[in-house]
Amino acid sequence: MNYTCSNCGGSFDVPETVSVVTCPYCGLTVNIKVGKLDFEHYFYPAIYDAQTAYGRLKSILSRQFGVPKGFSDQINLMGRVLHYIPLYLFYVEGRSKGGQEVLEVEYVALPALKMLPVPIPQGYSFPVRGKIYFKPQIVKDAKFYSPTVSIDDLEKIARARVYNRFSRELDLAGRGLEAKIESRCEGLVHYPIWEFRYSYLNYQFNGFVDAVNGEVLYGQYLVSTMHRTISMSLGVGLIFAGAIIGLISGLALSAPLIGLIGGVPPAFAGAIPLFMRGAYKVQTYTLKVFGTYEREASLGKEIIEAVKFIGRIPI
Ligand SMILES: [Zn+2]
């Protein structure tokens, strides 16, 4: 179905199943069934401008193991895009059932896209403070995305996140209390993430930086030939050592062949990551998030299904 934006006049396709849509050109968000928006729409201004965000990316890349000297000074910036990702914001409240009441209140923001155009680590915590009411006039030259995941599916994840943490706390308190969860959707938030495309020699890379807190989410870089050679030699050395150890233990049992067979495969398995590192010149930095993401799936099948929605487009 084709839809024309009432703010900027841009027209775009809308899936039949979705009711809340965002104009990709100006970011105006409406419920097309009601004709306006029946909840709040916020956005985060980009605190980190393109230059500062790119500086953060270069600084992370220059500190990676095996990156050529001067890599971050010699890369050429080829293009940049400010992606505005839709997040649904949920207010979630946990209460204990029975006994003395324990209360926990939390805001949870989750991406509302089935396929993310940017590599957001699973379990990444988006800030909930600092958002402002959306006005299409203030946003220029950014790419907006319309939500593609239903509010209900995301709300299950938000509830599960709080439920798990809260019920663990209640368990620790050890009074046999049960968690009861209340929640509501507080609105849609568009969240800015920078994408940079850059080149070095004949290679092209991309990197992503959170435009609100300056966190580098993802970045590709080159690993120098010398480092690759070292990795390769380590791999060969590991297999060789495995063969020797296998042979020695085999000789001790007067069955050298069996020893050899026993020694090589585990050494080979150990060497594979080293070979992989050696065989590819392009390496990737990704932000590590230590969260409780896996445990969120423990609440039920429908939540696992909802979590599965949040894949990402391979880069
Ligand atoms: Zn528009």
Residues whose N, C-alpha, C, O or C-beta is under 5 A from the ligand:
A	BS01	ZN	C5 N7 C8 G9 G10 C23 Y25 C26 G27 L28
